[in-house]
Amino acid sequence: MEEGLTFALKDAQKDAQKDGPKDGPKDGLKPSREEILRQKNLQRFKAEALAESRRLRARSDYRPEFDRFLRLLEAGPLAFAERPGGRPVMALLCLQAPLELFHAHGFQPYRLFGGSLAAERLAAPYAPATACPMIKSALGSLALLKGDGPQLGLAGLIAPTTCDWIVKFPEPLRAMGLNVGPVMALDLPHGQTRDLGQKKWLKEVYGLNSFLAERSGAKIARQDLLRSINVYRAANRAFSRLIELKRQGRLAQIWFGVLAGSFFGEEAESWVKAIEELLPLLAEARISKAKAAVYLTGSPIFFPNFKVLRLIDEAGLTVVKDDLCSMERLLTGPVHYGDPSMAGLMEALAQRYQQGCQCPTCFDADRRVGNLAFGHKNNLFQGLIHHALKGCHPFSLESLTLERALTLKGLKFLRLETDHSPEDSGPLLTRLEAFRSGLAAFG
């Protein structure tokens, strides 16, 4: 398995070097050591993406219609650096920032997190060895954009304070000399049911609205926000249909991850149109052979690090449901409002994003335990796989709470701790195969 990955990566590196930009020294000056390192990791970044795409295209359930989404993932944040025109890009570190506001103000939101090991290596000198790999990958992806100057072409950065790594994100950012424009921290209350927290969060959302207005140079009208709410309502409809097809066995989790992961790679309207064209084709797809159905939770999984998704497939398991914030929790429902005034829309927007949050950094884990137990009770899945990236402390802590609570309710539970590198693939596959055997015996 890993031998095939090595050959695929080497071939992809050759292609990346052949097709990649030739950023030679300017004005005859010798490039700095930092620039040489950036160029090497830029080639590795592209090679990783190409290698993963080749593996995906080699799958028996590949269809050519997936190519446009794969190309968006292959480009990653480089797509915005290379394309002319388009909406100004506002970087995000978490889904808790209301996307409708960005759209209404004329910005393209882009979530920085990724699964690139090459990008992670670029940030290694500026972060602790035990730091969250997603944070390091986000830092590294910005370093890849740097080029010969400090300006990255971003309109700003929004950092909802869901975890301590995000809170401290601006510090290594400054140490690396990366200019992302103005940075705004969205202070997310970790108690979702308290009135005080809800009022505080509403103020934060109003603060975000003011920040975006300053960056765009104009305030938005009620009609602007309504139009954006309708755009994301259409996105939620299309996304819900993809989830239904996954439940039916017509769309594998790994392809669902491709489609969800490409969401930030283009304007929401373009993504919705492409998904709507794809849906009739997927609805006619053959239902996959029955495998042990599992629920996947824990740390988000981003392209090109689809290692865990591939191993789950190889072990004879199928993911019928997930609550990863990179996948099913990407869009968790449209904004519902009773009062169509600007104040009413803002309140509905704030409520939707706070109440829809299922992040482990929130105080109340009972709701998550209840949701998981309900799905098991109704035979939606046979077992649960909890994916925890080393350094992703909230999900690592949550796994212990969930395991204790859910095993008492009779749910089979597997905790997988891993990182971005492929070296632990063999032991992980062995554990997944043993888990599948246990589900068969239990069933």
NUDOFI-23935 format. One record per residue (C-alpha): x, y, z; residue in one letter; residue number from 1. Coordinates in pm, whole numbers, plus 50000, padded with zeros to 5 digits. Layout:
# NUDOFI-23935
+-------+-------+-------+---+-----+
|    c1 |    c2 |    c3 | r |   k |
+-------+-------+-------+---+-----+
|     X |     Y |     Z | a | NUM |
...
+-------+-------+-------+---+-----+
//
This chain:
# NUDOFI-23935
+-------+-------+-------+---+-----+
|    c1 |    c2 |    c3 | r |   k |
+-------+-------+-------+---+-----+
| 50000 | 50000 | 50000 | m |   1 |
| 50266 | 50256 | 50106 | e |   2 |
| 50498 | 50143 | 49826 | e |   3 |
| 50228 | 50245 | 49578 | g |   4 |
| 50194 | 50581 | 49751 | l |   5 |
| 50571 | 50638 | 49728 | t |   6 |
| 50578 | 50574 | 49352 | f |   7 |
| 50268 | 50792 | 49300 | a |   8 |
| 50427 | 51075 | 49498 | l |   9 |
| 50756 | 51052 | 49305 | k |  10 |
| 50570 | 51064 | 48972 | d |  11 |
| 50364 | 51357 | 49093 | a |  12 |
| 50677 | 51541 | 49206 | q |  13 |
| 50821 | 51508 | 48855 | k |  14 |
| 50500 | 51648 | 48706 | d |  15 |
| 50489 | 51931 | 48960 | a |  16 |
| 50850 | 52025 | 48883 | q |  17 |
| 50780 | 52013 | 48511 | k |  18 |
| 50454 | 52211 | 48522 | d |  19 |
| 50520 | 52432 | 48825 | g |  20 |
| 50621 | 52797 | 48811 | p |  21 |
| 50983 | 52877 | 48748 | k |  22 |
| 51031 | 53140 | 49015 | d |  23 |
| 51392 | 53226 | 48954 | g |  24 |
| 51584 | 53501 | 49131 | p |  25 |
| 51483 | 53857 | 49048 | k |  26 |
| 51739 | 54106 | 48910 | d |  27 |
| 52013 | 53842 | 48916 | g |  28 |
| 52006 | 53819 | 49295 | l |  29 |
| 52058 | 53483 | 49459 | k |  30 |
| 51737 | 53363 | 49628 | p |  31 |
| 51740 | 53349 | 50006 | s |  32 |
| 51751 | 53023 | 50197 | r |  33 |
| 51390 | 53088 | 50301 | e |  34 |
| 51283 | 53129 | 49937 | e |  35 |
| 51464 | 52809 | 49833 | i |  36 |
| 51284 | 52620 | 50110 | l |  37 |
| 50951 | 52772 | 50004 | r |  38 |
| 51004 | 52665 | 49644 | q |  39 |
| 51094 | 52309 | 49745 | k |  40 |
| 50785 | 52278 | 49963 | n |  41 |
| 50571 | 52438 | 49696 | l |  42 |
| 50670 | 52153 | 49462 | q |  43 |
| 50603 | 51900 | 49739 | r |  44 |
| 50265 | 52063 | 49804 | f |  45 |
| 50166 | 52023 | 49440 | k |  46 |
| 50306 | 51670 | 49430 | a |  47 |
| 50099 | 51566 | 49733 | e |  48 |
| 49783 | 51696 | 49569 | a |  49 |
| 49858 | 51528 | 49235 | l |  50 |
| 49940 | 51196 | 49403 | a |  51 |
| 49614 | 51195 | 49599 | e |  52 |
| 49414 | 51291 | 49290 | s |  53 |
| 49570 | 51004 | 49094 | r |  54 |
| 49476 | 50760 | 49366 | r |  55 |
| 49120 | 50890 | 49363 | l |  56 |
| 49093 | 50872 | 48985 | r |  57 |
| 49210 | 50510 | 49000 | a |  58 |
| 48910 | 50411 | 49215 | r |  59 |
| 48639 | 50197 | 49056 | s |  60 |
| 48372 | 50453 | 49155 | d |  61 |
| 48553 | 50747 | 48991 | y |  62 |
| 48355 | 50945 | 48736 | r |  63 |
| 48488 | 51226 | 48510 | p |  64 |
| 48239 | 51474 | 48659 | e |  65 |
| 48447 | 51473 | 48978 | f |  66 |
| 48743 | 51630 | 48795 | d |  67 |
| 48635 | 51993 | 48833 | r |  68 |
| 48613 | 51948 | 49210 | f |  69 |
| 48947 | 51769 | 49226 | l |  70 |
| 49114 | 52054 | 49038 | r |  71 |
| 48987 | 52301 | 49297 | l |  72 |
| 49137 | 52086 | 49573 | l |  73 |
| 49466 | 52044 | 49388 | e |  74 |
| 49510 | 52421 | 49363 | a |  75 |
| 49424 | 52486 | 49727 | g |  76 |
| 49489 | 52847 | 49833 | p |  77 |
| 49714 | 52892 | 49529 | l |  78 |
| 49399 | 52921 | 49316 | a |  79 |
| 49328 | 53265 | 49458 | f |  80 |
| 49687 | 53381 | 49414 | a |  81 |
| 49690 | 53281 | 49048 | e |  82 |
| 49347 | 53382 | 48920 | r |  83 |
| 49277 | 53740 | 48808 | p |  84 |
| 48964 | 53923 | 48921 | g |  85 |
| 48696 | 53759 | 49133 | g |  86 |
| 48583 | 53851 | 49481 | r |  87 |
| 48847 | 53963 | 49734 | p |  88 |
| 48943 | 53665 | 49951 | v |  89 |
| 48889 | 53674 | 50327 | m |  90 |
| 49067 | 53391 | 50510 | a |  91 |
| 48885 | 53190 | 50780 | l |  92 |
| 49009 | 52959 | 51052 | l |  93 |
| 48673 | 52812 | 51154 | c |  94 |
| 48318 | 52770 | 51026 | l |  95 |
| 48166 | 52970 | 51311 | q |  96 |
| 48195 | 53297 | 51118 | a |  97 |
| 47861 | 53349 | 50933 | p |  98 |
| 47937 | 53291 | 50566 | l |  99 |
| 47631 | 53488 | 50453 | e | 100 |
| 47787 | 53810 | 50585 | l | 101 |
| 48103 | 53763 | 50379 | f | 102 |
| 47896 | 53704 | 50067 | h | 103 |
| 47674 | 54006 | 50131 | a | 104 |
| 47981 | 54230 | 50164 | h | 105 |
| 48131 | 54096 | 49839 | g | 106 |
| 48406 | 53876 | 49986 | f | 107 |
| 48498 | 53517 | 49905 | q | 108 |
| 48549 | 53327 | 50233 | p | 109 |
| 48830 | 53072 | 50224 | y | 110 |
| 48896 | 52825 | 50503 | r | 111 |
| 49270 | 52793 | 50549 | l | 112 |
| 49302 | 52452 | 50713 | f | 113 |
| 49441 | 52176 | 50498 | g | 114 |
| 49597 | 51833 | 50510 | g | 115 |
| 49926 | 51913 | 50338 | s | 116 |
| 50235 | 51768 | 50503 | l | 117 |
| 50457 | 51993 | 50289 | a | 118 |
| 50276 | 52304 | 50413 | a | 119 |
| 50298 | 52176 | 50769 | e | 120 |
| 50677 | 52140 | 50738 | r | 121 |
| 50716 | 52503 | 50633 | l | 122 |
| 50561 | 52616 | 50962 | a | 123 |
| 50754 | 52369 | 51181 | a | 124 |
| 51024 | 52619 | 51293 | p | 125 |
| 50754 | 52859 | 51414 | y | 126 |
| 50529 | 52624 | 51614 | a | 127 |
| 50582 | 52366 | 51890 | p | 128 |
| 50636 | 52008 | 51778 | a | 129 |
| 50312 | 51914 | 51957 | t | 130 |
| 50109 | 52189 | 51789 | a | 131 |
| 49794 | 52101 | 51598 | c | 132 |
| 49898 | 51983 | 51248 | p | 133 |
| 49602 | 52163 | 51092 | m | 134 |
| 49723 | 52493 | 51237 | i | 135 |
| 50074 | 52429 | 51106 | k | 136 |
| 49934 | 52333 | 50766 | s | 137 |
| 49731 | 52657 | 50760 | a | 138 |
| 50042 | 52861 | 50845 | l | 139 |
| 50245 | 52678 | 50583 | g | 140 |
| 49983 | 52728 | 50314 | s | 141 |
| 50008 | 53103 | 50372 | l | 142 |
| 50387 | 53080 | 50348 | a | 143 |
| 50347 | 52909 | 50010 | l | 144 |
| 50158 | 53216 | 49888 | l | 145 |
| 50427 | 53457 | 50006 | k | 146 |
| 50650 | 53461 | 49701 | g | 147 |
| 50902 | 53746 | 49690 | d | 148 |
| 50694 | 53992 | 49890 | g | 149 |
| 50507 | 54001 | 50219 | p | 150 |
| 50157 | 54074 | 50082 | q | 151 |
| 49953 | 53759 | 50025 | l | 152 |
| 49663 | 53915 | 49838 | g | 153 |
| 49413 | 53852 | 50120 | l | 154 |
| 49157 | 54106 | 50239 | a | 155 |
| 49196 | 53993 | 50599 | g | 156 |
| 49170 | 53700 | 50839 | l | 157 |
| 48882 | 53602 | 51068 | i | 158 |
| 48971 | 53381 | 51365 | a | 159 |
| 48677 | 53249 | 51571 | p | 160 |
| 48821 | 53156 | 51910 | t | 161 |
| 48712 | 52792 | 51912 | t | 162 |
| 49044 | 52659 | 52043 | c | 163 |
| 49370 | 52788 | 52193 | d | 164 |
| 49569 | 52712 | 51878 | w | 165 |
| 49349 | 52953 | 51682 | i | 166 |
| 49373 | 53215 | 51956 | v | 167 |
| 49755 | 53207 | 51928 | k | 168 |
| 49758 | 53181 | 51545 | f | 169 |
| 49857 | 53547 | 51481 | p | 170 |
| 50184 | 53510 | 51677 | e | 171 |
| 50364 | 53260 | 51448 | p | 172 |
| 50200 | 53443 | 51158 | l | 173 |
| 50390 | 53759 | 51252 | r | 174 |
| 50709 | 53564 | 51324 | a | 175 |
| 50695 | 53423 | 50971 | m | 176 |
| 50657 | 53772 | 50825 | g | 177 |
| 50322 | 53690 | 50666 | l | 178 |
| 50088 | 53979 | 50592 | n | 179 |
| 49726 | 53864 | 50578 | v | 180 |
| 49580 | 54210 | 50623 | g | 181 |
| 49380 | 54299 | 50934 | p | 182 |
| 49299 | 54013 | 51170 | v | 183 |
| 48972 | 53994 | 51363 | m | 184 |
| 48911 | 53751 | 51648 | a | 185 |
| 48550 | 53637 | 51687 | l | 186 |
| 48505 | 53556 | 52054 | d | 187 |
| 48281 | 53249 | 52054 | l | 188 |
| 48100 | 53182 | 52385 | p | 189 |
| 48157 | 52821 | 52487 | h | 190 |
| 47826 | 52796 | 52672 | g | 191 |
| 47557 | 52772 | 52405 | q | 192 |
| 47245 | 52775 | 52622 | t | 193 |
| 47318 | 53074 | 52849 | r | 194 |
| 47137 | 53401 | 52767 | d | 195 |
| 47451 | 53600 | 52842 | l | 196 |
| 47652 | 53396 | 52591 | g | 197 |
| 47387 | 53436 | 52322 | q | 198 |
| 47376 | 53813 | 52370 | k | 199 |
| 47756 | 53832 | 52362 | k | 200 |
| 47770 | 53630 | 52041 | w | 201 |
| 47512 | 53857 | 51874 | l | 202 |
| 47742 | 54152 | 51952 | k | 203 |
| 48034 | 53961 | 51799 | e | 204 |
| 47836 | 53902 | 51478 | v | 205 |
| 47753 | 54274 | 51462 | y | 206 |
| 48124 | 54341 | 51511 | g | 207 |
| 48207 | 54114 | 51218 | l | 208 |
| 47953 | 54300 | 51006 | n | 209 |
| 48124 | 54631 | 51090 | s | 210 |
| 48470 | 54484 | 51020 | f | 211 |
| 48361 | 54362 | 50677 | l | 212 |
| 48195 | 54696 | 50600 | a | 213 |
| 48523 | 54874 | 50677 | e | 214 |
| 48713 | 54639 | 50448 | r | 215 |
| 48460 | 54666 | 50163 | s | 216 |
| 48405 | 55040 | 50205 | g | 217 |
| 48026 | 55020 | 50226 | a | 218 |
| 47750 | 54901 | 50456 | k | 219 |
| 47510 | 54634 | 50338 | i | 220 |
| 47134 | 54676 | 50309 | a | 221 |
| 46874 | 54429 | 50428 | r | 222 |
| 46816 | 54315 | 50068 | q | 223 |
| 47187 | 54235 | 50028 | d | 224 |
| 47181 | 54007 | 50332 | l | 225 |
| 46855 | 53843 | 50220 | l | 226 |
| 47007 | 53761 | 49880 | r | 227 |
| 47310 | 53605 | 50047 | s | 228 |
| 47092 | 53406 | 50287 | i | 229 |
| 46910 | 53267 | 49983 | n | 230 |
| 47239 | 53177 | 49812 | v | 231 |
| 47345 | 52969 | 50111 | y | 232 |
| 46995 | 52826 | 50145 | r | 233 |
| 47041 | 52682 | 49794 | a | 234 |
| 47385 | 52553 | 49898 | a | 235 |
| 47229 | 52379 | 50199 | n | 236 |
| 46965 | 52215 | 49978 | r | 237 |
| 47226 | 52078 | 49739 | a | 238 |
| 47447 | 51968 | 50027 | f | 239 |
| 47159 | 51790 | 50202 | s | 240 |
| 47093 | 51595 | 49884 | r | 241 |
| 47459 | 51482 | 49875 | l | 242 |
| 47421 | 51359 | 50232 | i | 243 |
| 47108 | 51162 | 50137 | e | 244 |
| 47294 | 50996 | 49848 | l | 245 |
| 47574 | 50901 | 50086 | k | 246 |
| 47322 | 50744 | 50325 | r | 247 |
| 47182 | 50543 | 50033 | q | 248 |
| 47526 | 50407 | 49944 | g | 249 |
| 47540 | 50592 | 49609 | r | 250 |
| 47823 | 50827 | 49711 | l | 251 |
| 48130 | 50706 | 49900 | a | 252 |
| 48252 | 50911 | 50195 | q | 253 |
| 48580 | 50985 | 50021 | i | 254 |
| 48398 | 51144 | 49723 | w | 255 |
| 48169 | 51325 | 49962 | f | 256 |
| 48488 | 51465 | 50116 | g | 257 |
| 48605 | 51582 | 49773 | v | 258 |
| 48278 | 51761 | 49701 | l | 259 |
| 48256 | 51919 | 50047 | a | 260 |
| 48624 | 52012 | 50048 | g | 261 |
| 48592 | 52203 | 49721 | s | 262 |
| 48320 | 52430 | 49862 | f | 263 |
| 48556 | 52717 | 49949 | f | 264 |
| 48748 | 52686 | 49622 | g | 265 |
| 48501 | 52896 | 49422 | e | 266 |
| 48202 | 53126 | 49463 | e | 267 |
| 47907 | 52958 | 49633 | a | 268 |
| 47681 | 53010 | 49329 | e | 269 |
| 47923 | 52828 | 49099 | s | 270 |
| 47963 | 52538 | 49344 | w | 271 |
| 47587 | 52501 | 49383 | v | 272 |
| 47534 | 52498 | 49007 | k | 273 |
| 47801 | 52230 | 48959 | a | 274 |
| 47657 | 52015 | 49240 | i | 275 |
| 47303 | 52047 | 49101 | e | 276 |
| 47429 | 51923 | 48765 | e | 277 |
| 47601 | 51630 | 48936 | l | 278 |
| 47309 | 51521 | 49156 | l | 279 |
| 47101 | 51344 | 48884 | p | 280 |
| 47406 | 51141 | 48780 | l | 281 |
| 47479 | 51037 | 49138 | l | 282 |
| 47114 | 50944 | 49193 | a | 283 |
| 47153 | 50682 | 48918 | e | 284 |
| 47475 | 50541 | 49062 | a | 285 |
| 47479 | 50179 | 49168 | r | 286 |
| 47431 | 50125 | 49540 | i | 287 |
| 47756 | 49993 | 49688 | s | 288 |
| 47775 | 49645 | 49832 | k | 289 |
| 47678 | 49619 | 50196 | a | 290 |
| 47961 | 49682 | 50439 | k | 291 |
| 47963 | 49744 | 50811 | a | 292 |
| 47812 | 50092 | 50855 | a | 293 |
| 47999 | 50332 | 51082 | v | 294 |
| 47973 | 50687 | 51209 | y | 295 |
| 48289 | 50899 | 51169 | l | 296 |
| 48354 | 51179 | 51416 | t | 297 |
| 48646 | 51374 | 51558 | g | 298 |
| 48912 | 51597 | 51400 | s | 299 |
| 48838 | 51730 | 51051 | p | 300 |
| 48993 | 51558 | 50749 | i | 301 |
| 49121 | 51775 | 50465 | f | 302 |
| 49258 | 51702 | 50118 | f | 303 |
| 49519 | 51575 | 50038 | p | 304 |
| 49536 | 51386 | 50367 | n | 305 |
| 49256 | 51135 | 50293 | f | 306 |
| 49457 | 50855 | 50454 | k | 307 |
| 49193 | 50766 | 50715 | v | 308 |
| 48911 | 50764 | 50458 | l | 309 |
| 49108 | 50529 | 50231 | r | 310 |
| 49192 | 50296 | 50519 | l | 311 |
| 48828 | 50280 | 50632 | i | 312 |
| 48737 | 50168 | 50278 | d | 313 |
| 49018 | 49912 | 50268 | e | 314 |
| 48906 | 49767 | 50600 | a | 315 |
| 48561 | 49688 | 50458 | g | 316 |
| 48376 | 49966 | 50641 | l | 317 |
| 48149 | 50233 | 50500 | t | 318 |
| 48082 | 50573 | 50654 | v | 319 |
| 47708 | 50645 | 50639 | v | 320 |
| 47720 | 50947 | 50867 | k | 321 |
| 47982 | 51190 | 50997 | d | 322 |
| 47997 | 51508 | 51199 | d | 323 |
| 48336 | 51636 | 51083 | l | 324 |
| 48341 | 52013 | 51042 | c | 325 |
| 48520 | 51956 | 50710 | s | 326 |
| 48235 | 51738 | 50582 | m | 327 |
| 47875 | 51703 | 50704 | e | 328 |
| 47906 | 51994 | 50947 | r | 329 |
| 48032 | 52219 | 50668 | l | 330 |
| 47674 | 52338 | 50612 | l | 331 |
| 47440 | 52246 | 50894 | t | 332 |
| 47121 | 52410 | 50776 | g | 333 |
| 46987 | 52740 | 50642 | p | 334 |
| 46912 | 53054 | 50839 | v | 335 |
| 46546 | 53069 | 50948 | h | 336 |
| 46395 | 53402 | 51039 | y | 337 |
| 46053 | 53531 | 51140 | g | 338 |
| 46143 | 53899 | 51142 | d | 339 |
| 46276 | 54010 | 50798 | p | 340 |
| 46416 | 54338 | 50931 | s | 341 |
| 46794 | 54387 | 50940 | m | 342 |
| 46794 | 54334 | 51316 | a | 343 |
| 46582 | 54020 | 51280 | g | 344 |
| 46811 | 53877 | 51011 | l | 345 |
| 47123 | 53945 | 51216 | m | 346 |
| 46970 | 53778 | 51521 | e | 347 |
| 46866 | 53473 | 51315 | a | 348 |
| 47214 | 53456 | 51165 | l | 349 |
| 47384 | 53465 | 51504 | a | 350 |
| 47147 | 53204 | 51648 | q | 351 |
| 47197 | 52967 | 51356 | r | 352 |
| 47577 | 52970 | 51387 | y | 353 |
| 47589 | 52942 | 51763 | q | 354 |
| 47320 | 52677 | 51811 | q | 355 |
| 47442 | 52476 | 51512 | g | 356 |
| 47793 | 52448 | 51659 | c | 357 |
| 47892 | 52099 | 51775 | q | 358 |
| 48255 | 52178 | 51844 | c | 359 |
| 48413 | 51989 | 52138 | p | 360 |
| 48529 | 52323 | 52278 | t | 361 |
| 48169 | 52388 | 52388 | c | 362 |
| 48084 | 52300 | 52747 | f | 363 |
| 47787 | 52072 | 52687 | d | 364 |
| 47877 | 51726 | 52554 | a | 365 |
| 47539 | 51574 | 52645 | d | 366 |
| 47379 | 51684 | 52318 | r | 367 |
| 47650 | 51516 | 52112 | r | 368 |
| 47627 | 51196 | 52315 | v | 369 |
| 47249 | 51200 | 52275 | g | 370 |
| 47268 | 51247 | 51897 | n | 371 |
| 47516 | 50963 | 51858 | l | 372 |
| 47319 | 50728 | 52081 | a | 373 |
| 46999 | 50808 | 51890 | f | 374 |
| 47154 | 50715 | 51556 | g | 375 |
| 47280 | 50385 | 51696 | h | 376 |
| 46946 | 50305 | 51856 | k | 377 |
| 46773 | 50355 | 51520 | n | 378 |
| 47021 | 50125 | 51339 | n | 379 |
| 47174 | 50400 | 51127 | l | 380 |
| 47521 | 50261 | 51199 | f | 381 |
| 47686 | 49972 | 51383 | q | 382 |
| 47987 | 50143 | 51537 | g | 383 |
| 48165 | 50473 | 51579 | l | 384 |
| 48517 | 50572 | 51471 | i | 385 |
| 48663 | 50873 | 51647 | h | 386 |
| 48948 | 51033 | 51451 | h | 387 |
| 49188 | 51244 | 51662 | a | 388 |
| 49485 | 51424 | 51510 | l | 389 |
| 49786 | 51440 | 51741 | k | 390 |
| 49799 | 51794 | 51869 | g | 391 |
| 49425 | 51850 | 51823 | c | 392 |
| 49362 | 51858 | 52197 | h | 393 |
| 48985 | 51931 | 52212 | p | 394 |
| 48900 | 51625 | 52003 | f | 395 |
| 49151 | 51407 | 52189 | s | 396 |
| 48989 | 51499 | 52520 | l | 397 |
| 48641 | 51455 | 52377 | e | 398 |
| 48719 | 51102 | 52260 | s | 399 |
| 48756 | 50984 | 52620 | l | 400 |
| 48423 | 51138 | 52722 | t | 401 |
| 48241 | 50994 | 52423 | l | 402 |
| 48395 | 50648 | 52462 | e | 403 |
| 48287 | 50620 | 52827 | r | 404 |
| 47933 | 50744 | 52760 | a | 405 |
| 47866 | 50555 | 52438 | l | 406 |
| 48011 | 50216 | 52531 | t | 407 |
| 47777 | 50217 | 52830 | l | 408 |
| 47493 | 50250 | 52581 | k | 409 |
| 47617 | 49948 | 52386 | g | 410 |
| 47787 | 50129 | 52097 | l | 411 |
| 48111 | 49986 | 51958 | k | 412 |
| 48375 | 50259 | 51969 | f | 413 |
| 48718 | 50289 | 51805 | l | 414 |
| 48956 | 50578 | 51879 | r | 415 |
| 49211 | 50644 | 51602 | l | 416 |
| 49494 | 50881 | 51687 | e | 417 |
| 49709 | 50977 | 51392 | t | 418 |
| 49887 | 51260 | 51213 | d | 419 |
| 49937 | 51381 | 50855 | h | 420 |
| 50218 | 51140 | 50767 | s | 421 |
| 50145 | 50800 | 50606 | p | 422 |
| 50387 | 50601 | 50825 | e | 423 |
| 50121 | 50468 | 51063 | d | 424 |
| 49890 | 50343 | 50786 | s | 425 |
| 49971 | 49974 | 50847 | g | 426 |
| 49887 | 49970 | 51220 | p | 427 |
| 49575 | 50182 | 51159 | l | 428 |
| 49449 | 49941 | 50895 | l | 429 |
| 49503 | 49647 | 51128 | t | 430 |
| 49299 | 49818 | 51399 | r | 431 |
| 49020 | 49905 | 51155 | l | 432 |
| 49002 | 49547 | 51026 | e | 433 |
| 48983 | 49418 | 51383 | a | 434 |
| 48708 | 49670 | 51452 | f | 435 |
| 48513 | 49547 | 51150 | r | 436 |
| 48546 | 49187 | 51270 | s | 437 |
| 48421 | 49295 | 51611 | g | 438 |
| 48119 | 49462 | 51454 | l | 439 |
| 48037 | 49144 | 51261 | a | 440 |
| 48060 | 48935 | 51578 | a | 441 |
| 47862 | 49193 | 51776 | f | 442 |
| 47593 | 49213 | 51509 | g | 443 |
+-------+-------+-------+---+-----+
//
